[in-house]
Amino acid sequence: MSTVRDAPGATRTCPHCRATILASATVCPGCHHHVRAGTRVTAGPPRLTVHPFTVEGHVQMSAGAAAWEYAVVLSIRNDGGEEIGRQVVGVGAMKGSEGRTFTLDIEVYVPV
């Protein structure tokens, strides 16, 4: 079988959800669908995944409170403090006694 290895950090588009994912991924971290990698390596042992940081928070509106809008914004900074990525992940509104739980999970992979 021919194998083509991309440089660590190379990206491609998930054919299911259109998210930008790592070229080495065999499963999309966004939609959890298996992705075909063409001639890339897809067989073999599962890749090592580490979760060095996970945080979860819950926002609960008070009963009868006016509606609040929210935007979930993710930004990534390098060691020098420069912003290297910023994306609005989701927006919405909460009214009455509604609540939302937000979870941020960082996944780190060993390239295969």
Secondary structure, 3 states (H helix, E strand, C coil): CCCECCCCCCEEECCCCCCEEECCCCECCCCCCECCCCCECCCCCCCCEEEEEEEEEEEECCCCCCCEEEEEEEEEECCCCCEEEEEEEEEEEECCCCEEEEEEEEEEECCC
